């Protein structure tokens, strides 16, 4: 598990990373997790998802470029200039106070 920070503030300590083909393919589908970081990615799908999610598109510096909120099942989302994606349970981006332009950091 990894930790997610905004500036020096710890936002979550149970961030999963999709660092294998299988983890990237499966994403958050039918998994009891609330957040998934997908490096080297600029598009996602929500086919077979059992819950809506927030999708944050990040650049290589961790800046939030765009937030697609409350994305339901059977949807595609893409942001061409993104290099990483952070998937969160629906409404979590708002609960954490996340917005475009903020910088996130992921550490062990």
Protein Blocks (a to p, Z undefined) as FASTA:
>chain_A
ZZddehjbcfbfcbccdfbfklmmnmmnoiabfbdcdehiabdcfehiabdcddddddfk
opafbdcehiaehiacddfkbcbdcdddehklmmnopaehiacdddZZ
